């Protein structure tokens, strides 16, 4: 995958391939994240693997930044097409989502890691009372940033359809799943049963950025076909 991206990105005029690569890079980082195993389920386990958690969430932050760059570059690619309005909308939504995403990942990866290290040691005092409202505040932040990422994905898929880059079927599929993901993400944390699992999966960064990844793959495939046709004897 990395070699294909590099080859196509170096081809003259292949701005689409260069742009698509930024939507694919996050999942390359997530593969490393997944190779580190599941995150600890307890505060003490989290504290024991504090450095690893910092690395994990640093990868997630980097992935979010790469994705945002991809959206920004696609907005430029689609600037003079029929999909330009939706491309601008997706760019605006990602610009709102990215700072919130970074803040949320920093909260989990850096702040909470420090809290778990501090309050998991023997004889440590009880956690301060303000931790609970802070956690509730970040739940709201998470809901907002994830919803904006999904909505930005839906807007981008629409822009690509209007610019004749995607078929109607492909675009509508992205839009439907993006809207579904946004709605599942907004379910209350008190929900139980299968919907609780769906809610949890909807806001995991790897799932949130899965459709932008597939968009990048599709654009890269189109660039590959154009590249091969242009280099035929």
Order of alpha helices (4+ residues) and beta strands (2+ residues): alpha-alpha-alpha-alpha-alpha-alpha-alpha-alpha-alpha-alpha-alpha
